Amino acid sequence: MNIAEIAKLAGVSSAAVSRYFNNGYISEEKRQAIRKAVEETGYRPSIQAQTLRTKKTRMIGVIVPKMASESIGPMVEGMLSVLNENGYQMLLAVTQNNPQKEVEYLTAFHDKLVDSVILVATVFTPEHRSILKKLSVPVVIVGQQLSGCCCVFHDDYHAIYDMTKLLLEKGRTRLGYIGAIPQDKAVGTERSRGFRDAVRDAGHEELAENCAVAAFTMDSGYEKAKELLKRCGELDGLICATDTMAAGAMQYLKEQGISVPEQILVTGQGDSEIAKVMEPPLLTIHYSYEKCGQIAVRMLMEQLEQGDVAMREVKLGYSIVESSKM
């Protein structure tokens, strides 16, 4: 079967069938007739032919650092919901937290395998910046802010600032902080800066040095909690850059017979499933990860439909999730 035969069977023009498969406008009556003909014949248009004709693949490349993440999953779900509405498919690339792999996938997508790219970014090396400037398709950065690119990210700085301020208001004045590598601007630099500024603004300059850098694992959170208590002495509050780190820290404290939250109040960030099942429930910060993914795709759709548009940055908010047990 071809488009002409489908058109004849449906009693419409070939142009109407073409618009049907390319999500163009046709009357509902014609749409129903074409759908019936397609269902009866099992016809599927040639993707290769469509790509050659329209110069569009209707494929969006999405690069993520990992899938086993409480943030990445909802982001991808949000992206898919908008892509499906607009008749696009996702080509998902997982880099396993390897920045060089991110560069390799960006280079591959530069060769026009996709119509546009979403990069859920962690770090930006000179190679990242170089290939992003050369990309021949629209790109949106998710999770990080990068000048000159369309970006969707969260207010990491004020999230940790407000969390630190909350603990100080609760009378916790011997605080420690477990953060991430500074090369990760959002989770590493911005969250760490939020903690340091909050304790300094509250007149506790000495606490700004009570910091440790961890990997994104429970084991690392465990080890860094041990390190902080050994180096800083008694603490009554421990702020962690992620819920996973916080879970590891709580495990260490409980093994040492330290009561949580009575002796040390532990906080995380991400409002993950692990935060809800921990005992006591973890004081954490909620981000709208699914909404973040949806906004990123809508920004891409705008670029694809309108061509060159002004670079936009969207900063999303947050909320502190506090259990009644605190």
N, C-alpha and C positions, 0 to 999 in steps of 0.2 A: 504494500500500500504506500501511496505517497499523498502529499497534500492535496493535489488536484482530485484524486479519487475520494478522499475524505470529504472534500468540498461538495463533490457531486452527490455523494451519499447523504450528506446533511442538507443539501439544497441551498448552499450558500456559496459565496465566492471564495477563491483560494486566498485572497487577501484577508478575509474574515478568519479563516483557519489559522493563517500566520499570526494574526493579532491575538488569537486565542492562546496559542502556545507561547507567545511573548508577553503575555499579561497586558495586552493593549485593550482599548475600549471596543466592545461590541455590545449589541443589545442582549438582554437576558434571553430573549427568544432564540437568537442565533447561538448563544452560548450553550443553551440546553440541547439544541439540535446537534451541535458539534460534539458535545460531551457524550451524547447517546451514540453517535457514530464511532467515536473513539472506543467506548466501552464494548461495543458490539464487535469491533474488528481487532481490538488489542493493539492498535497502532501507537507507536512511540516515535517522535521525531528524532532525527539524527543529531546528537549533540555536536559532533564534529562539523556537520554542515551548518548548523546554527552559528557556531563559533566563527567559521570562515566567512559567513555572510554578514554577521553583525559586529565582528571583532570583539565580542563579549563572551566570556565563559560562564557567566552567572555563578561564579565560584569566588568565595571570599577566603583568603588565607588567614588563619588564626594561629599565632605562635604563643605557646604557653610554657612556663618553666617546668611544670609538673601537673599531674592530674590528682594525685593523692593530697588534696588541699581543700580546706574548708572554704576558701575564697574562690579558687579557680572554678570549681564545679558550678556554683550558682552563677558566676559570670558567664560561663559557656552556655548555660541554660537560658540566660537572658538574651544572649546573642542569637541563639537558635530560634527563639520565639519571634524575633523581628525578621530574621533571614527567611524563615518559613512563610511569614506573611507576605514577603516581597518576592517569593519565587527564586530565592538564592540558596545555594548549598555551601557547606563549610568544608574547607580542607584544613584539618587540624594537625599542627606540628608540635610535638612535645620535645623539649630540649634537655630534660633531666638536669635543670639548673646549670647548664653549660653555656656560658656567654658566646663561645665560639660557634656553637650549634645555631644560636639565634642569628648570627651573622650569615651562616651558611644558608639558612632557610630564607632570610631576607634577600640574599643574592639569587636564590632559585626563583623566588616570587618576582624578582626584578625582571626575569626573562619572560614575563607576561603569561605565566601559568594561571594567574588569577586576575580578577578585576580590581581588587583592592586588598589591603592588609590590615589586620589588627594585631598589634604587638603588646602582649601582657608583659611589661618590661620589668626587669630587676636592676640591671646596671647598664650604663652607657659608656662603652669604650670608644676610643677614636675610630675604630672600625665600624661600630654601630652608627656613629654620627655621619661617617662618610657614605655608607650605603643608603642610609635614610634620605640623604640629600639627593642621591642618584635615582631613587625609586621612580619608575615610570608610571606607577599606579598610586591612587590615594592611599594614605596610611593614617591610622588613628592609634595613639599610644594609650594604653590602659594601665592604671595603677601608679604611674609616675608622671611628673611634669617635665616637659622638655621644650625649651624655647624654640619657636619656629615650626612646631608640629601641633596638629589637633590632638588634644589630650583629654582624658577623663580620669580623675583621680580623687582621692579622699583627703580630708583635712587632717592628716596624720599629726601635725604639730599641735593643734589645739585639742585634739582628742587626748593625747598624753598629758598636755598641760592641765586640762580640766580634771583628768583622773588624779594627777598628783595633787592638785589643789583640793580635791575632795578628801583624799587621805589626810592631808594636813588639817583640814577642818574637822576631821574625826579624831584629832588629837594624836595622830601617828606622825611623830617628828623625827624618827630615826629611820629614814627611808633608804632603800637600795633600788637599783635599776638594772634589769637584764635586757640588753638590746641586741641589735643585729649589726652586721658588718656595715661600716660607713659608706662603702661603695653602693649600697642599696639606699638611694636618696630618701625614699619614702619611709620604709620600715626601719632603716638604720639611722640615717642622719636626722630626718625631721622628727621622729619620735624621741630620739635621744635629746635633741635640742629642746623639745617641749618639756621634758623632765627637768633638765638643767635650768631652764629659764624659770620654771614654776618654783623650784626650791629657792633660787636666788631672789626672786621677787617677793617671796615670803620671809626673807631674812635668814635663810638657812644655807648660806654659801658653802658651808663645809660638806653638805650632802651631795653637791654637784660632782664630787669625785667618787661617790659610792656606786660606780658603774662597772659592768662587765659585758663583754661581747660574746654572744652565743650563736650557735648554728640553729637552724629551724627544726630542732628535734627535742623530744622529751629528755633524752639522755644528756644533751647539752644544757638544758634548763636545770637538770639535777646537779650537774657538775658546777655550773656557774653559781647556783645558790650556795653550794658548799664553799666555793671560793670567796663569795662576798661575805658570808658570815665569819669565815676565818680571818679575812682581811679587815673587815669593818667592825667587828665585835657585835654586840647585841643590836638587832634591828627590830622594829615593830611594824614595818610595812615593806613589801617587795612588789615593785611594779615591773611587769614583763611586757615585752613588745608583741608577744603572741600568746594565744591560749595554750599552745603546745608547750612552749617554754614554761609557762606558769604551771602546767600539769606536772612537769618534771621537777620543778622547784618544790611544789607541795609534797611530792613523794619523798623528797629528801628531808624536808622539815618533819614530816610525820615519822620517818625512820629515826630521827634524832629525838623524838618525844616532844617536839615543839608543837603546841596547840595552834591550829589555824581555824578561825581568824583571831582567837583570843590573844595569843602572844604575837603572832605575825599575820597581818592581813595581806593576802596575795591577790594581785589583780592580773588580768590578761587583756587581750584585745582580739576581737574577731567574732565574738558571740557564736562560737562553734558548738557542735553537738557535744563535744567533750566537756565544754564549760557547763552544760546543763546537767550532766550526769555525775559530775564531781561532787564530793561530799567534804565540806560544804560546797554549795554551788558557787562557781567562780564569779567574782565581780569583774565585769568585762565591758567591752565597747562594741556596739552593733554598727556595722556598715551595710549599706544597701548594695551588696555585690551584684545581685541580679539586675537591679536598675542600672548599675554601672555598665554592664554588658549591653543592655538595651540601648542606652544612650550612645554608646560607641558605634553600634551598627547604624542607628539613625543618622549620626553624623556622616558616616560613609555613604549612606543612601543619598543624602543631600549633595555630597560631592559628586557622586556618580550621575545624578539627575541634572545638576546645575552647572557642572564643570568646575572651574576654579572658583573657590569661595574663600572668604577670609579665614585665617587660622583661628580656631576657637579653643578655649580652655574651659572645662567644666569641673568645678570643685564641689564634691558632694559632702554632705554633713555626716553626722554620727549621733549616737545617743548612748549614754551610760546605762548598762543593765545591772541593776542592783537587786539581789535577792532579799527577801524579807528576813532571812536568817542572819543578815550582816549586823 
